[in-house]
């Protein structure tokens, strides 16, 4: 199955040059290029929407949501989140903040939508099984519900140009769902709405936490996902099974697993004199962190019976001084199908200048042609830049383990591997 990724290249963390700040309950807005009243509207909407997530969804939301707003003619119009506590809005003109009928931009709904992502992603950090129809559908559903609740609490005057924004809430979602061919995201939103009718609005927190804790087999996620929902709400088993029959094809994306089985050996069975495959010239021409994609580089083993024992990456971390969580190093076959993965702590990489970072892995046999893929799941405020070298090209992908991905055009990722062999070859069987 082919998956198309929306690749957003994160080359720098947004830093506002000459920002002003407005604060409110649990919110801070740093802004440039818009007026203070507009910034205050944004702060009030975020604050009110956050309160709905806390009050109605019983969600654990950030103590302070930080919004960074940049407006200027060179800026594209876009809105996104780091999934943790930041929302970024960029606008080409302050006129884009006008109500949707005039601007065509759903800003107020957009903030409610982004906080929906934050609510989910703070709980459900490992979700490679989840399609973008499910992830975006969730934010669309939750955002629409929250728009209605913000209106009920605050009314029209929360926005600097008051208008009846109930038109941007569930009213819009219901109209989209009534269309002849609703989009995948709209259908995803409709499925989350249907699930709310079974588990209740406050059930989502429990469900997301349970999915995060569950062991989800990437090649066949559907069964474990359903079992987890049912276990969380056993009294609703029949309704949940019916719901999942509709939701699974749209929500779950199986990763392809290689027919090459992972054959592992302990380090002491290897010669300890590895061969390093280093195809780069040790000088980088640039670096990338890629939202929605990983860094995969192809290698050719010198023969059969070689085991990868270490992976080195020329890179640097960005974000906070201390970072919890892990990233994934994967061994994939020549078709990018997963053979095995290893998890490493985010703090393996340091901030600052690019440097070689060597990671030992549980020795695993490699096929003749294979990929090493790093998946950092980066955001605008957390990630690892991986350097690339343009002395070679055509051997690197932007891809996640188990997905075909797309070619990386600028060169090859600076990733090296160490391969080792079993020491034995002792005909008497000693070892
Ligand atoms: Zn979204």
Boltz pocket constraint, residues with backbone or C-beta under 6 A from the ligand:
constraints:
  - pocket:
      binder: B
      contacts: [[A, 113], [A, 114], [A, 117], [A, 135], [A, 136], [A, 139]]
      max_distance: 6.0
